């Protein structure tokens, strides 16, 4: 998966793709039964309602990074609202 000084795209399981910026992260749902696999993201009009505050207003940049580094096709779809972000030890 993709790693950069400022972010990381990590796949842990067939249907889990994590986007990290330092210790902050977000889990995106994915589907692996097709080629290329699919990464599901909230639609533009729902992005801020579905992502943590640190991701608000940054959808285009984050999707570009996911598309470039995840090896998944990006697809918009319904998403749970108000998903909390993740943290990890670095």
C-alpha positions in Angstrom: 0.0 0.0 0.0 1.0 3.6 -0.2 3.1 5.5 2.3 4.2 9.1 2.2 5.7 11.4 4.8 2.3 13.0 5.5 -0.1 10.0 5.1 -0.4 6.3 4.7 -2.9 4.0 3.0 -3.1 0.6 4.7 -5.0 -2.6 3.8 -5.4 -4.9 6.8 -8.1 -7.3 5.5 -9.9 -7.9 2.3 -12.6 -5.3 3.1 -10.7 -2.8 5.2 -8.7 0.1 3.9 -7.3 2.6 6.5 -6.3 6.1 5.7 -3.8 7.6 8.2 -2.3 11.0 8.8 0.1 10.5 11.7 -1.9 9.1 14.5 -5.3 10.0 13.1 -7.0 7.5 10.8 -10.3 6.6 9.1 -11.5 3.1 8.1 -13.1 2.9 4.6 -15.1 -0.1 3.5 -13.9 -2.0 0.5 -14.9 -4.9 -1.7 -12.4 -7.4 -3.0 -14.5 -9.8 -5.1 -13.9 -7.8 -8.3 -10.9 -6.6 -10.2 -9.8 -4.0 -9.4 -11.2 -4.1 -5.8 -13.6 -1.3 -4.9 -13.1 1.3 -2.2 -16.4 2.9 -1.0 -16.4 6.5 0.0 -19.1 8.9 1.2 -20.7 11.1 -1.5 -19.4 14.7 -1.7 -22.6 16.1 -0.1 -22.3 13.7 2.8 -18.5 13.7 3.3 -18.4 16.1 6.3 -21.3 14.3 8.0 -19.6 10.9 7.7 -15.9 11.8 8.5 -14.1 13.2 11.5 -13.4 16.9 11.7 -9.8 16.7 10.6 -11.0 15.3 7.2 -13.6 18.0 6.6 -13.1 20.1 3.5 -10.3 17.8 2.3 -12.2 15.2 0.3 -10.5 15.8 -3.1 -7.0 15.5 -1.7 -7.8 12.4 0.4 -9.6 10.7 -2.5 -6.7 11.4 -4.8 -4.3 9.8 -2.3 -6.6 6.8 -1.9 -7.0 6.4 -5.6 -3.2 6.6 -6.2 -2.1 4.5 -3.3 -4.8 1.9 -2.5 -4.9 0.0 -5.8 -8.7 0.2 -5.5 -11.4 1.8 -7.7 -13.2 4.5 -5.9 -17.0 4.3 -5.7 -19.4 6.6 -3.9 -22.2 5.0 -1.9 -24.3 5.4 1.2 -22.2 5.7 4.3 -22.9 5.7 8.0 -23.1 9.2 9.4 -20.8 10.6 12.1 -18.2 7.8 12.0 -15.5 8.6 14.5 -11.9 8.6 13.5 -9.2 6.2 14.7 -6.0 6.8 16.6 -2.8 4.7 16.8 0.5 4.8 18.4 3.3 5.8 16.0 
